[in-house]
Amino acid sequence: MLGGGIGPRHWILNAQVPGGYPRLDPDRHLAEIAAAEALDGPGAGLMTAADVTAYTLADDGGVTATVTSGLGVRGWAAAPAEGADGVPLPGTVNIVAVLPVALSDAALVNAVATATEAKVQALLDAGLDCSGTPTDAVCVAAPDPAGRPGEPFAGPRSRWGARLARAVHHAVLESALPQS
């Protein structure tokens, strides 16, 4: 919702908002929250009505995935119904993945696809008949390549993409399974 795209970011914020969130300026709202928390410089902000204190965390070979999820409203990305304008019903799987190595721009984009694939696999493994929710988000953080090319690949069969996929899969699966 705030600070999307490729480029340097100093912070990542996953803000909890109430169900039925009424504001139509989430980017501005996230900037207000960041300012209230004294977060300086450019950042990335996500929102969810899910309980952000109930996050799940997984690590695989130095790649960390943190997930918050509210799976009350879910479905398939390629649903036969026409898309609608306006604010979608709530239901969110927010994924924040952190890699310890710099990635090229192409690998960053591929990392988002890899994380999304792993999310869908985890939801299916949890017995859910869906690819996600209407408002899922993925944020991938990696060190600045500092003028170097960065790792060229982040697909699920590459060294770092495989670790990313396993970390995301584990964290999403844990968040999607009923808690006992």
C-alpha positions, -999 to +999 in steps of 0.1 A: +000+000+000+030+023+006+064+022-009+058-006-034+083-012-062+120-018-063+144+005-045+160+013-011+137+011+019+147+018+055+117+001+072+088-023+067+055-018+086+027-043+087-002-023+103-033-038+118-065-020+109-101-028+119-123-050+098-143-029+075-115-004+072-132+027+060-103+049+047-097+053+010-062+067+015-042+038+029-009+051+017-014+084+036-026+065+066+005+043+066+027+073+063+009+088+094+015+056+113+052+055+102+056+091+113+040+084+147+065+055+151+094+078+141+103+057+111+124+079+089+132+077+052+115+057+026+097+025+037+072-001+027+038-004+044+013-032+044-021-034+061-042-062+074-072-067+096-055-099+109-040-099+143-004-088+136+007-102+170-003-136+158+024-137+131+042-169+120+079-169+114+101-194+095+137-195+085+155-216+060+192-212+054+192-175+064+160-166+045+133-154+069+095-153+062+071-135+085+034-140+078+002-126+091-030-141+078-068-137+079-083-163+058-120-155+063-124-143+027-105-163+001-108-174-034-090-181-067-069-154-085-084-163-119-120-165-107-145-165-135-163-134-121-154-100-134-132-079-111-149-050-093-139-014-086-136-003-050-123-018-018-123-056-018-137-076+011-111-081+038-090-112+039-052-109+038-021-130+037+008-106+042+043-120+036+075-102+045+105-121+033+141-111+041+171-125+023+207-121+034+220-116-001+216-089-027+193-097-056+192-082-091+160-064-100+149-094-121+156-117-092+136-095-068+106-097-092+111-135-094+113-137-056+078-122-054+066-149-078+084-176-058+069-165-025+034-164-041+038-199-055+049-212-021+019-194-004-005-211-028+011-245-022+009-240+016-028-230+014-036-262-006-015-283+018-036-268+046-067-281+029-080-247+017-095-245-017-080-212-028-050-194-041-052-166-015-074-137-005-084-105-024-058-083-006-027-105-002+007-087-003+043-098-006+073-077+004+108-090-003+138-073+014+174-079+005+206-059+009+214-032-016+237-047-042+259-015-040+266-013-077+272-050-081+248-072-101+233-092-071+222-128-073+206-133-107+180-158-098+153-163-071+131-189-087+122-220-067+150-241-080+178-215-074+198-216-042+181-185-026+147-190-042+144-226-029+152-213+007+127-185+002+100-210-010+105-233+019+105-205+045+073-189+030+056-223+027+063-232+063+052-198+077+020-197+056+011-233+063+015-227+101-007-196+098-034-215+078-037-246+099-063-245+127-047-237+161-052-263+188 
